Amino acid sequence: MEEMLDSVFHLKENKTSARTEIIAGITTFMTMAYILIVNPLILSAAGMDKGALLTTTALASALGTLFMALFANYPFALAPGMGLNAYFAYTVVIQMGYSWQMALTAVFVEGIIFIVLSLTNVREAIFNAIPLTLKRAISVGIGLFIAFIGLLNAKIVVANPATKVSLYSFTKSMADGSFHSVGITVVIALIGILFTSYLIIKNVRGNILFGILGTWVLGMICEATGLYVPDPKLGAFSVFPDLSRGAASFAPISPLPVWGQLDFSNVLSLDFFAVIFAFLFVDLFDTLGTLIGVASKSNMLDEKGRLPHIKGALMADACATCTGALMGTSTVTTFVESAAGVAEGGRTGLTSVTVALLFILSLFLSPFFMAIPSFATAPALIIVGFLMFSAVTKIDMTNLSEALPAYISIIAMPFCYSISEGISFGVISYTILNLLTGHKDKISPLMYVLTALFIGKYFML
């Protein structure tokens, strides 16, 4: 079996094993399984069938991830992108008044454009034009971004009107009676961070996966003993699988209400083009940022900072966007949580195939996968953030014309809550600062084009 897998995925060539790849795939899936819950929740606000969305989210994610394995043999997973699904539901449908069918059409057209850009090497050229220092900075910035997501998911950090963000208040939760529903999960997440850190320090294989499972089990113990009391009104749900429907719990829900529901009636309107551009811009640079960041961490980039077989990876992403729209979901894109599997040693498409199979399996075991709480996956995201942040040591801080744009790119990602904004700020500052300080030789023609496009984008906001 190992030899057959090696012939398909080139395991020995990539210095990995089937066991490592499978563990990496399980880890990646565990960190992004939340999309099975969150994506239907967000898109259903646009009037789409929530049950059908659960099935189509799993199928679109599985198919897109298989594309990545087949086209590029990379350990990256794909699913409907967070942020893009919110833009789909709350901006395009609710605010702008388009039907969700029209929004799906915009996503489909965006995917077609991406396929053309990938075939003509435009996306690859953009990837290669970004300087190596910025690529390393993007990896660092994504690390902070992932860690921030983990802190928010665990409610260790919460919104605060006065200071924007602040630490969770145990005193307040004791006073309002929410400690046993929310406060205790913060404590569990903090223990999970320490537990996962311990496993990493001791170099335990599968440390991140075991960190997720260990934190989940601790949550079960707390619920069983009454320390954790689920309260859906506070976003605190049971961590035990819901098998109340018996055998029906394991039956996939028909996705037909959202499949093939494209509407081309307003494709020539200016507003429709604006919607396509928004999807196109965010998806393009989020995908490039994720590929750069995760590939940097796994040492997949060559000495010039280029990613071999990137055309296959970009084509997989573009095809996943089109098929996702046909299946009835918002933009399917490369997930930054792929970094969790890469941190576990995933290096080939076998990791992606494992993720895809788990998405398919989730259709029949959804009660188990949907029971994984966000406070159990949060420690994994926070620790993966640290692993990606370590790329900061490869940035030459003595070369200020390189280091300052890198710094700007790094801080923009978590503070703007956007990978694409981090790339935008980094590219603009790199071009302008190097131009003003007499380092024009470091700026490629395409970097000038990207800078102009990014600046123009902000004038259009």
C-alpha positions in Angstrom: 0.0 0.0 0.0 2.8 2.4 0.9 4.6 1.8 -2.4 1.4 2.4 -4.3 0.7 5.7 -2.5 4.4 6.7 -3.0 4.0 6.1 -6.8 1.0 8.5 -6.9 2.0 11.1 -4.3 5.8 10.9 -4.4 6.0 10.5 -0.6 9.7 9.6 -0.4 10.6 12.4 -2.8 8.9 14.8 -0.4 10.5 13.1 2.7 7.2 12.1 4.2 5.1 8.9 4.9 1.5 7.8 4.5 1.0 7.9 8.2 2.3 11.4 8.5 0.1 12.6 5.6 -3.0 11.0 7.0 -2.4 12.5 10.4 -1.8 15.9 8.8 -5.1 15.5 6.8 -7.1 14.6 9.9 -5.5 17.6 11.7 -6.4 20.0 8.9 -9.9 18.7 8.7 -10.4 19.1 12.5 -9.3 22.7 12.4 -11.7 23.6 9.5 -14.6 21.3 10.3 -16.3 24.4 11.8 -17.1 25.5 8.2 -19.7 22.7 8.1 -21.6 24.7 10.8 -20.7 28.3 10.0 -21.1 28.4 6.3 -24.8 27.1 6.3 -25.5 29.5 9.2 -24.2 32.5 7.3 -25.6 31.7 3.8 -29.0 30.7 5.2 -29.4 34.4 6.1 -29.7 35.0 2.4 -32.7 32.7 2.2 -31.0 29.5 1.2 -31.9 26.1 2.7 -29.7 25.5 5.7 -29.9 21.7 5.5 -29.0 21.6 1.8 -26.1 24.0 2.5 -24.6 21.6 5.0 -24.5 18.9 2.4 -23.3 21.1 -0.4 -20.6 22.7 1.9 -19.2 19.2 2.6 -19.3 18.1 -1.1 -17.9 21.3 -2.5 -15.1 21.3 0.0 -14.3 17.6 -0.8 -14.3 18.2 -4.5 -12.2 21.3 -4.3 -9.7 19.6 -2.1 -9.5 16.7 -4.4 -8.7 19.1 -7.3 -5.7 20.4 -5.2 -4.4 16.8 -4.8 -4.9 15.9 -8.4 -3.7 19.1 -10.1 -0.8 20.1 -7.8 -0.1 17.2 -5.3 -0.1 19.8 -2.5 -1.4 19.4 1.1 -3.8 22.3 0.9 -7.5 22.0 1.7 -10.3 24.1 0.1 -13.8 25.1 1.4 -16.2 28.0 1.2 -14.1 31.0 2.3 -15.0 32.9 5.5 -15.5 36.6 4.8 -16.5 35.9 1.2 -19.6 34.0 2.5 -20.5 36.9 4.7 -20.1 39.4 1.8 -22.3 37.0 -0.3 -25.1 36.9 2.2 -25.1 40.2 4.1 -23.8 42.6 1.4 -24.7 41.2 -2.0 -28.1 39.7 -1.1 -29.4 41.5 2.0 -27.8 45.0 1.5 -27.7 45.3 -2.3 -30.9 43.4 -2.8 -29.7 40.7 -5.3 -31.2 37.2 -5.1 -28.9 34.5 -3.8 -29.2 32.9 -7.3 -27.7 36.1 -8.8 -24.9 36.1 -6.2 -24.1 32.5 -7.0 -23.9 33.5 -10.7 -21.3 36.2 -9.8 -19.2 33.6 -8.0 -19.5 31.3 -11.0 -18.3 34.1 -13.4 -15.5 35.0 -11.0 -14.4 31.3 -11.2 -14.4 31.4 -15.0 -12.3 34.5 -15.0 -9.8 32.8 -12.6 -9.5 29.8 -14.8 -8.6 32.2 -17.7 -6.1 34.0 -15.5 -4.6 30.8 -14.4 -4.3 29.4 -18.0 -2.6 32.6 -19.1 -0.1 32.6 -16.2 -1.4 36.0 -14.8 -1.9 34.6 -11.3 1.4 32.8 -11.4 3.2 36.0 -12.5 1.6 37.9 -9.6 2.8 35.2 -7.2 6.4 35.3 -8.6 6.5 39.1 -8.7 6.1 39.5 -4.9 9.6 39.8 -3.3 10.8 37.0 -1.1 10.9 39.2 2.0 7.2 40.0 1.5 6.5 36.4 1.0 8.1 35.6 4.4 6.2 38.5 5.9 2.9 37.2 4.6 3.6 33.9 6.3 4.3 35.7 9.6 1.2 37.9 9.2 -1.0 34.9 8.5 0.4 33.3 11.6 -0.8 36.3 13.7 -4.1 36.3 11.8 -4.7 32.6 12.5 -3.7 33.1 16.2 -6.2 36.1 16.4 -8.9 33.9 14.9 -8.2 31.2 17.5 -8.3 33.8 20.4 -11.6 35.0 19.1 -13.1 31.6 18.6 -12.1 30.6 22.2 -13.5 34.0 23.4 -10.2 34.6 25.2 -10.3 37.9 23.3 -13.7 39.6 23.0 -15.1 42.8 21.5 -15.0 45.8 23.7 -16.7 49.2 22.8 -14.1 51.2 24.7 -10.9 49.4 23.8 -12.1 47.6 20.6 -10.8 44.3 22.0 -10.1 43.0 25.4 -9.5 39.9 27.5 -12.6 37.9 28.5 -13.8 39.0 31.9 -14.3 36.1 34.4 -15.6 38.6 37.0 -18.3 39.8 34.7 -19.3 36.2 33.7 -19.6 35.3 37.4 -21.8 38.3 38.0 -24.2 37.7 35.0 -24.3 33.9 35.4 -22.6 33.0 32.1 -19.4 31.5 33.6 -20.6 27.9 33.3 -21.7 28.4 29.7 -18.9 30.6 28.3 -16.3 31.3 31.0 -15.5 27.7 31.5 -14.9 27.2 27.8 -12.3 29.9 28.0 -10.6 28.1 30.8 -10.7 24.8 28.8 -9.2 26.6 25.8 -6.4 28.0 27.9 -5.6 24.5 29.2 -5.8 23.2 25.6 -3.1 25.8 24.6 -0.8 24.6 27.4 -1.5 20.9 26.6 -0.8 21.4 22.9 2.3 23.4 23.6 3.5 20.6 25.9 3.0 18.0 23.2 4.9 20.2 20.7 7.8 20.7 23.1 8.0 17.0 23.8 7.9 16.4 20.0 4.9 14.1 20.2 3.8 12.9 16.7 0.3 14.2 15.9 0.6 16.9 18.6 -1.8 19.4 17.2 -4.4 16.7 16.4 -4.1 15.2 19.9 -4.3 18.8 21.3 -7.7 19.2 19.6 -9.0 15.8 20.8 -7.7 16.3 24.3 -9.4 19.7 24.6 -12.6 18.2 23.2 -12.5 15.4 25.7 -11.9 17.9 28.6 -15.0 19.7 27.4 -17.0 16.5 27.5 -15.8 15.8 31.0 -16.8 19.3 32.1 -20.3 19.0 30.5 -20.8 15.5 32.1 -19.9 16.9 35.6 -22.0 20.0 35.2 -19.0 22.5 35.1 -20.0 23.3 31.5 -23.7 24.0 30.9 -24.7 24.5 27.2 -26.7 27.6 26.4 -27.5 28.1 22.7 -28.5 31.7 23.4 -24.9 32.4 24.4 -23.5 30.3 21.5 -22.6 27.5 23.9 -23.7 24.1 22.5 -23.3 20.6 23.8 -20.0 19.0 22.9 -21.6 15.5 22.7 -22.8 14.2 19.4 -26.5 14.6 18.9 -27.9 11.1 18.0 -31.5 11.9 19.0 -32.7 11.2 15.5 -31.3 7.7 15.5 -30.3 6.3 12.1 -31.6 9.4 10.5 -28.8 11.4 12.1 -26.4 9.7 9.7 -28.3 10.3 6.5 -27.1 13.1 4.2 -29.6 15.9 3.5 -30.5 16.5 -0.2 -28.6 19.5 -1.6 -31.1 19.9 -4.5 -32.7 23.1 -3.2 -29.4 25.0 -3.9 -27.8 23.0 -6.8 -27.6 24.6 -10.2 -29.5 27.7 -9.2 -27.7 30.3 -11.4 -29.5 33.4 -12.7 -27.9 35.3 -15.6 -30.6 37.9 -16.0 -28.6 40.9 -14.7 -25.1 40.0 -15.7 -24.6 43.1 -17.8 -25.4 45.6 -15.1 -22.7 47.8 -13.5 -23.6 46.6 -10.0 -23.1 43.0 -11.1 -19.6 43.8 -12.4 -18.9 45.5 -9.0 -19.9 42.4 -7.2 -17.8 40.2 -9.4 -14.8 42.5 -8.9 -15.2 42.3 -5.1 -15.3 38.5 -5.1 -12.4 38.4 -7.6 -10.1 40.8 -5.7 -10.5 39.3 -2.3 -10.4 35.7 -3.5 -7.3 36.3 -5.7 -5.1 37.8 -3.0 -6.5 35.7 -0.1 -5.6 32.6 -2.2 -2.1 33.9 -3.1 -1.5 34.9 0.5 -2.5 31.5 1.8 -0.4 29.7 -0.8 2.6 31.9 0.0 2.2 31.7 3.7 1.6 28.0 4.0 4.2 27.1 1.4 6.8 29.3 3.1 6.3 27.5 6.4 6.7 24.1 4.8 9.8 25.1 2.8 8.0 24.4 -0.5 9.3 27.6 -2.1 12.5 27.4 -4.2 15.5 29.7 -3.8 13.8 32.4 -5.8 10.7 32.3 -3.7 8.7 30.5 -6.3 6.2 27.7 -5.7 6.7 24.7 -8.1 3.4 23.5 -9.7 1.7 26.7 -8.7 -0.3 26.7 -11.9 -2.0 23.4 -10.8 -2.7 24.9 -7.3 -4.3 28.0 -8.8 -6.3 26.0 -11.4 -7.6 23.8 -8.6 -8.7 26.9 -6.7 -10.4 28.4 -9.8 -12.2 25.1 -10.7 -13.3 24.7 -7.1 -14.9 28.2 -7.2 -16.9 27.3 -10.3 -18.1 23.9 -9.1 -18.9 25.4 -5.7 -21.2 28.0 -7.3 -22.9 25.2 -9.3 -23.3 23.2 -6.1 -24.8 26.2 -4.4 -22.2 27.8 -2.1 -20.1 31.0 -2.0 -16.5 31.1 -3.2 -14.6 27.9 -2.5 -11.0 28.8 -1.8 -7.7 27.5 -0.3 -8.0 27.5 3.5 -5.4 29.0 5.7 -6.1 26.2 8.2 -4.1 24.0 5.9 -1.2 25.3 7.9 -2.2 23.0 10.7 -1.7 19.9 8.6 1.5 21.3 7.1 2.7 21.8 10.7 2.0 18.1 11.3 4.3 17.2 8.4 1.8 17.1 5.5 3.7 17.7 2.2 1.7 16.0 -0.6 -1.7 15.6 -2.0 -2.3 12.6 0.2 -3.0 15.1 3.0 -5.6 16.7 0.7 -7.2 13.4 -0.2 -7.5 12.6 3.5 -9.3 15.9 4.1 -11.6 15.3 1.2 -12.5 11.8 2.4 -13.3 13.2 5.8 -15.6 15.9 4.3 -17.4 13.1 2.5 -17.5 11.0 5.7 -18.9 14.0 7.5 -22.1 13.7 5.5 -22.7 10.4 7.3 -21.1 11.2 10.7 -22.2 14.9 10.9 -23.3 14.6 14.5 -19.8 13.8 15.6 -18.0 16.4 13.4 -20.5 19.1 14.2 -20.0 18.4 17.9 -16.3 19.6 17.8 -16.5 22.9 19.6 -14.6 26.0 18.6 -12.8 26.1 21.9 -11.3 22.7 21.1 -9.9 23.8 17.7 -8.9 27.3 18.9 -5.7 26.1 20.7 -4.6 24.4 17.4 -5.0 27.7 15.5 -3.1 29.6 18.1 -0.2 27.2 18.2 -0.1 27.0 14.3 0.1 30.8 14.4 3.3 30.5 16.5 4.7 28.0 14.0 4.1 30.3 11.1 5.3 33.4 13.0 8.7 31.7 13.3 9.4 32.8 9.7 10.1 36.3 11.0 13.6 35.1 11.9 14.3 34.8 8.1 13.5 38.5 7.5 16.6 40.7 7.5 15.7 43.4 10.0 18.9 45.4 9.2 17.8 46.1 5.7 15.2 48.7 6.4 13.9 49.1 2.9 12.9 45.4 3.1 12.1 45.1 6.8 9.7 48.1 7.1 7.3 47.0 4.2 7.5 43.5 5.7 6.5 44.9 9.1 3.6 46.8 7.6 2.3 43.7 5.8 2.6 41.7 9.0 0.6 44.0 11.2 -2.0 44.8 8.6 -3.3 41.2 8.5 -4.5 40.8 12.1 -5.4 44.4 12.5 -7.4 44.7 9.3 -8.7 41.1 9.7 -7.8 40.4 6.1 -5.0 38.5 4.4 -5.6 40.4 1.2 -5.2 43.8 2.9 -1.9 42.7 4.4 -0.6 41.9 0.9 -2.0 45.2 -0.4 -0.3 47.3 2.3 2.9 45.3 1.9 3.1 45.7 -1.9 2.2 49.5 -1.8 4.8 50.3 0.9 7.5 48.1 -0.6 7.2 49.8 -4.0 6.9 53.4 -2.7 9.7 53.1 -0.1 12.1 51.4 -2.4 11.3 53.9 -5.2 11.9 56.9 -2.9 15.1 55.5 -1.4 16.8 54.7 -4.7 16.3 51.0 -4.9 14.4 50.9 -8.2 16.3 47.8 -9.3 14.4 45.7 -6.7 11.0 46.6 -8.1 9.7 44.5 -11.0 7.3 46.1 -13.6 4.4 43.9 -12.3 5.0 45.3 -8.8 4.3 48.8 -10.2 1.1 47.5 -11.8 0.0 45.8 -8.5 0.7 49.0 -6.6 -1.4 51.1 -8.9 -4.2 48.6 -8.7 -4.1 48.4 -4.9 -4.1 52.2 -4.6 -6.9 52.5 -7.1 -8.9 50.0 -5.1 -8.8 52.2 -2.0 -10.1 55.2 -4.0 -13.1 53.0 -5.0 -14.0 52.0 -1.4 
